[in-house]
Amino acid sequence: MIRYQYDENALSITEQKNENDIEFIIKIKDEDQYLQAIRQVRADFDHNDIHTDALFYTHPDHEYQVIVRKEYYIDFILCLFKHQLVKSLTWS
C-alpha cells in the first residue's frame, strides 16, 4: 500500500474502492498552484494507448472525479507525484 501526502490547504484528495476500481475525488482549492497540474495529469492519461486506465470527470468548482482501474493505481499516484499534486510517497 502507498501512503501519500499533499498540501491540504490547497487541495483535497479522497479515495474509495469502487468494485474493481479506485475512485478519487480531487478538489482544487488553490487554482493558481494546482489547476494546471491536474490538467497535465489528465493529459498524460488521455495520450497513452489505454483508454480505460483512468476516467476523468469534471465537476463544478474545480472538483474532479477520477476512476482508476486497480492495476493502474500506482501509475496514477506516481503521475500525481510527477506533477507535484502529491508531495511525498511512502510504502507501508
Sequence and secondary structure as in RCSB ss.txt:
>XXXX:A:sequence
MIRYQYDENALSITEQKNENDIEFIIKIKDEDQYLQAIRQVRADFDHNDIHTDALFYTHPDHEYQVIVRKEYYID
FILCLFKHQLVKSLTWS
>XXXX:A:secstr
 EEEE  TTTEEEEEEEETTEEEEEEEES HHHHHHHHHHHHHHHHTSS TTSEEEEEETTTEEEEEEEGGGHHH
HHHHHHHTTSS EEEE 
